[in-house]
Amino acid sequence: MSSSPSSQKYPLAMRVLHWIRAAIIIALLAVGILMTNVADDFPGKFSMLFPNHKQFGILVLALIPVQLALRWRGGVPEPAALKPWEQTIFTITHKLFYMLMVAVPLAGYGLSSTYPESDGVPFFFTSLPEILAKDKAASSVFATAHAILAYGLLALVALHVAGVVKHRLFDRGPGRRILDRML
């Protein structure tokens, strides 16, 4: 008995990686909004929020090659039974997700590297080298890019969740259980 494309689950490693990365990205977006909107004397702003935001942002970037290796190993089930317009949105959204999961942390790294008062780019038990010169003007450009790209990522997360809710609550019929593939 053959299963429908939507009933095929992603391999466990890809599902776990998806949910871990999703939790990290949502937390990063929330912490990013918080730390840029609280006063400088907010407890832990510079000792906890900024360093953890930086290192978990780099972690999201570091997980991309792992994700791509899992996909390359044949870890992706057959395409889901989507309408053509849904497949187009799915394809564009996922390509944008990958682009932004690279671009947002790189812009953040550029911001942290060039910001004159930055204390570096921590990555858990080490620090990443700051290969860019301290430069207030460049820092401003990176800050703007990081913010715009992060809000773009937030919009994609909202679109992704809306798609999941749509498929879960409103789409019926064979091959339409999209969420089950990632659970």
N, C-alpha and C positions, 0 to 999 in steps of 0.2 A: 504494500500500500504506500503510495507516494504522498508526501505531505505538501501542502500548498506553500508557495514561497514565503508567505507571511508567517507561517507557523514554524519555519526553520529559525532556530535560535542562533545568535552569534555565539562563538566559543566563549567559555567561561572567562578566559583571560581578557578578552575584549570587553565583555560586559562589566567585569570588575574595574578595568581601566576607565571605561566610559563613566561609571558612577563616581569613582574617585575624582577623576578630572572635573566632572560636572560640579561636584561639591566644592572642590578647590576654586574653580572659576567663579561660582556664585559667591563664595566667601570673599574672594579677592575683589569682586565688584562691590560688594557691600562694605568691606573694610576701606576700599579706595574712596568711596563716597563719604564714609564716616570721617576718615582721617583728613580729608581735604575740607571738611566743613566744621571741624571742631577747633576750639582755641588751642594755641600752642601749649598752654599749661594743662591741657586735658591729660589726666593720668595715663601714662604709658604710650602717648602718641609717638614719641621719638624713640623710646626704648623697646616698645613691643610692636606697635602697629606698623610703622615704616619698615623695620627689618624683616618682619614676618611677611609683609606684603611683597617685599622684594624677593625673598628666597622662595616663596611659594609661586610667584610669577615665573621665576627661572625654572622651577620644577615643572610647571605646565609646558614650558618650552622644551625641557629635557624629555618629556614624555612623548613628544611628537615622533621621534625616530622609533620608539618602542611601538607606538600605534601603527606606524607605517610598516614596520617589520612584521607585526601580527597580520596586517592586511595582506602583505606580500606573500606570507606563508599560506595564504588561501583561507584566511579566517573570516571571510565575509560570505554569508549565505546568499542564495540567489536573490535578485531584486524583489522587493515587495510588490504586491499587486496594487499599483497606484495608477490613477488616471494620468494621462499625459501631462496635464498642467501641474499635478502634484509632483510627478517625477522631476519636472523641470525645476520647481521650487526646491525640492529635496536636493537635487544635484548642486544647484547654485548655493544654497544655504550651507551644505557641507564643505564645499570648496572655500566659501568665505570663512567658515569656522576655522579651517586649517590655516588660511592666510592670517586671520586675526590672532590665532593662538601662537603664531610666530611674531607677527608685527607688534602686538601690544607689549609683550615682554621685552622685545628689542628696543622699542621706543622708551620703555621704562628704564632699561639698562642705560640707554643713551642719556636720559634725564638724570639718573643717579650719577653717572660718570661725569657729566659736564657741570652739574650743579655745584657752585663754589663751596657751599657749606655741607655737602654730602659727606657722610662718613664711610662711604664705600658701598659695595654690593655684596652683602652676606649671602652665603649659600650653605646653610646649616653649619657644619663644623669647619668651614673654610670661608674665604672671601674670593670673589672673582676679581681679576685684575681690571683696573679702570684704564682702558686703552685710549679713551678720548680725553682731550685736554679740558680742564676746568674753564668754562666759558659761559658767562651769564646769558648772552644772546642765544647761543646754541641750546642752552638749557631751557630757555623759554620756548624755542621751537619744538624740542622734544616733549616738553610738558603739554603743549597744545596737541601735538600728534598723539601722545599717550592718552590724553583725555578723550579726544574725538574717536580714536580707535576703540577705546574701552567702552564708550557709549554705543558704538556700533556693535560691539560684541554683546552688550546687554540687550540691544534690540534683537540680535539673532537668537539669543537665549529665549527671549519672549516669543519670538516667532516659532522656534522649535517646540517650546512648551505648548503653544497654541495648536500647533499641528498634532502633537501627541494627544491633547484633549479632544480635538476634532475627531481623530481616528478612533479614539477610545469610546467616546460618547455618541457620535453621530453616524459613523460608518458601520454598516452591517454587511454581512455576506462573507462568502469564502475569500480567504486571502487578505482580509482587512484588519487583522489583529496585529497591528504594527508594534505596539508597546511590548507585547509578549516576547518578541524577538530579543529584547534587551533586558528582560527580567530573568 
